[in-house]
Amino acid sequence: MSAHIKERIISAKPPLPLLGRKMATDAKKVEERKIAVIPKVIIDGALGPKEYGILLTNKRSLFVLISSNKTTVGYLLGGIGGAIVASSLGSNKDIDYANADVEELRKDEKNISVRHSKLTRLVMKKGLSGYTLRMEYDIQDKGYKVSAKVVPPSELVKQRKSEGAAHGEIEAEYVEKMKRAFEMAMSPEAKQKMEWLV
């Protein structure tokens, strides 16, 4: 170590022990990375159904409001993390997920942010009317839940039907892609809280 660097460390203010603790704290911070996008789910609200996309990061599932009514949502395979990535086309709100600032999306009161570390249960269930995704989580010891109907984007349905796929098959494929996306985004602890009842 050069004498110049050694002199700077010794004379550093605040004292070295405090600097050492700060460095250790910084080392524990994990950068939030975008993993995947689930292009479309529907959440029933007080004023009717709302369409959301779900941006999955290594820290959270971020339900991003697309529209309060039916819209067209495009999809692409690949992109962020090699998972499902979508951009909304012709909708009320165009979202460039690849370049969107996660913190800005999180702060938007219209969106719903679920930290994976606060997740108590994630369930995908098949019922008579299709598939439902349910996330249960805690914030300051209070329980919350998000329940969303899984609806494949119309472009995906149109494309797969032109290839001869039945609607039930298209839904099942979409749900399987969602499962892979969640598995990529979740920590080992959060994965243990996933239930795929399909």
N, C-alpha and C positions, 0 to 999 in steps of 0.2 A: 504494500500500500504506500503510495507516495506521501511525503511529509505534508504536502498541501492538502490532500484529501483527509489525512489523519487530523490535521489541525482544524478543518471544518467540522468534522464529526465531534471532536472534543469540545469545540466552542459552540456547538449547535444549541439554539434556544427554540423551543423548550428542551429541557435536559434529555439526554439520550434514552433513559428508561421510558419516558413518555413517547418519544419518537419510535422506540422499539415496539411499544404496544400498538401504536397507530399502524405501523407497517404490518403487524400480525393481523389486525382487524381488516386492513385492505386486502390482505392475501386471502381472507375468508370470503370476500365478496365474489359472487359468481355472476358473470355477465349474462343478462337475459338475452336468449337467442330465439329467433323465430324458428319454429319447427315445421308447422303445417297449417293449412287453412281448410276448414270444413265450410264449403260455400253456402250451405243453406240449411237452416232449421226454422221452425215456426214456434213462437212463444205466444200463448194467449194472454192478452193484457186486458185491463179494465175497459179500454176503448176498442177492443177487437184484436185480431191476430197481428203480430209483428214479425217481420222476417229479419233474421240475424245470420251473419256469418260468424264462425268461431275461429279466431286466431289462436293457435296453440303455440306457447313458448315453453321453454324448459322450466318456467316458474309458475305459469298461470294459463287458464283457459279464459279468453277474452271474447265475450259475446258482443259483437259489433252490430249495432242497428243498421240495417240496410234500408228497410222501408216498413211503413205501417200498413201497406197493402201489397197485393201481388206485384212482383217485379220479375224481370228476366235476369237470371244470374248465370254467367258463363262459368265454365270450369276448364281447367287444364291439368293434365297429369304431369308431375315433375315439379321443378321450381324449388322453393325453399325446402331444404332437407330431403329432397326427392319424394315428398309426399304430395297430397292433394293441395293444389294452389288454385285460387280462383280470383277473378276480378269481376265486379258486377258491371254488366253492360246494359245501358239504357234504363238503369234503375234510378230511383230518387237520389241515391247517394253512391257515387263512384268511389271505391276504396282501392287504393294501390297498396295491397298488403305488404308487398316486398319492400316498399320504401316508407311505409307508414311508421310514425314514431309510436312505439308501444305505450310509452308514458302518457302521451297526448290522448291516445285512444282510451286508456285506463281512466283518465281524468274526466272524460266526457260522461256526464250523468245519464245519458241515454243508453250507454253501454253497461254491461255487467261483467265484473272481473272476479274470477274465482281463483285464488291462490292455491296451487296444488298442495302446499304444506298445510292448508286449512281444510282440505277435502276430508270428509268423513265417509262418503259413499258416492260411487258413480255407477249407475245402473242403466243398461240398455235392455229394453224389454219389448218383446213383440206381442201386440194385442190384436184384437179383431180389426181395428182401424189402422193398423200399421205399427211402426216402431216409435218408441218414446225414449228419449235420453233424459235421465234425471241425475242432477248433481246436488249433493247435500254437503254443506260446509259450515264452519263456525267462524264468526268474527266477534272477538271480545266476549267469548263464552255464550254467544247467542247463535242459535241454529237458523240457517237459511237454506232455501232450495230453489233450484231452477229446473223447470220441466219443459222440455221442448219436443215437438213432433218432428220426426226426421222425414224430410221431403227432398228427394233428389232434384237437382236443378232441371228445369224443363229442357235445356239443351242436351243434357245427358240422357234424359228419358227419350227425347226425339232421336238422338243418334243411336242408342242401343235398340230402340224399337225398329229402326230402319235396318238393323243387323239381325232382326228376328228374335230379340230377347223379349220375354214376357215381363209385365210390370213388377210382379213379385220377385223375379230374378234380378231386375234392375235395383230394386230397393235393397235386397239382400247383399248385392255387390257393394252398394253405397255404404251400408252399415259395416261391412267387413273392412272397407277402406278407412272408415272412421275409427274402427278399433285399432288398426295398425297405426294411424296417426296419433291416437291417444297413447298407445304403448311407446311410441317414439318420444313423446313429450313428457311423460310422467317419470318421476323418480321411482326407484324400486319400492319405496314405502307407499307411494300413491298408487302404484299398480296393484298392490295387494287390496285396495279398496274398490277395484273395478269388478263389476259383475255383468257378464254378457249373457242374458237370459233370452236367447234367440233360437 
